Amino acid sequence: MCLSWREVASLFEQQFGQTTTWIVRAPGRVNLIGEHTDYNEGFVLPLAIDRAIWLALRPRKDRTVAVYSVDFQEKREFSLEDLRPCQDGWLEYLKGVAWVLQQEGFPLTGWEGILVGDVPQGAGLSSSAALEMATARAFAALSEIAWDPVRMALLGQKAENRWVGVQCGIMDQLVSAAGQEGHALLIDCRSLDTQPTPLPVGTAVVVLDTGTRRGLVDSAYNQRRRQCETAAQTLGVRALRDVNAEQLSAVADRLDPVTFRRARHVVTENARTVQAAEAMRQGDKDRLGQLMDASHQSLRDDYEVSSDALNRMVELARNHRACFGARMTGAGFGGCAVALVDSQGADDFVRTVGPAYQKATGHQPALYVCQATQGAEARQAREIGEG
Ligand code: GLA
């Protein structure tokens, strides 16, 4: 059910009775490996997927932003003159991005448009970051601000941290802004350097939505962050990125057992992520799969952010002969797993694992093979043709 440029333009026409000027698309993401490492200044390896948040818009003469959400069937608006946070659901992401762009000194233009998406919400596929990057892309297009993906990702993260109040890292916004078709991005979350890394030939990436949800704000995410900071402070380093497994073992007695296990996850996950990127470059699917399996075990046992539903989904995925490796993805506690499978066996994998999971847990899953796509893009209506 992936949307197209043309369909989004038509939705605008239906709503406003005239043609759109700009259409923007910002993708969700799935992370292959490197979980809970971004806020430790470590490495992550996500890909932008063919599920996205879209906006179609026309400029207005005043400083009002008026948006109709196709999914929620409601129209909301705000003024760029008077931005205040007020827990207004999806609108807050747009307001937060407008606030941060204005703080940076960008002069913004008002617009009216439609918002539509096919990134499932709260599933760990970064619908929020996609909405932030789509909004930034829209303002950038209208106000002729050059699209610098790293800068825009940082501003999106700031909007999420300061306006929405979620203390996320940089991964989601950066891959949504800078994704590359056919590639995952190895991101160094300290330097913000991104290296496009090709998916191994003959493999498919499958997203496995467990149908279970748990909000990021309510979760133990912030607590995990604090535990990592405590560990780094105790070890006298800027971030856990600066420690390897041997160094951590050598100082194990200075950390309480829980903090030690949290730190061990981060330190080993960083190493696995760098190795996974290397395995991808060599086309070594088995090695990449093994690293994904090890990542899941570490998230389950040391970081304790998995759930029964995620563990069951991963186990069932692993039992399929086409599967090279599988793990929970995103913040955890619910949402999605990700599997690397042989592309020849991908259809059978989806047909078999979904029903087996539903039978075992009673939850309604959704499995899809996803493609690695470009990051946020803006096109003028006259450029899109039939595409
Ligand atoms: C969420 C956050 C990211 C990252 C992941 C865990 O998706 O938004 O910044 O921390 O969790 O890897």
Boltz pocket constraint, residues with backbone or C-beta under 6 A from the ligand:
constraints:
  - pocket:
      binder: B
      contacts: [[A, 34], [A, 35], [A, 36], [A, 37], [A, 38], [A, 39], [A, 124], [A, 168], [A, 169], [A, 170], [A, 171], [A, 172], [A, 330], [A, 331]]
      max_distance: 6.0
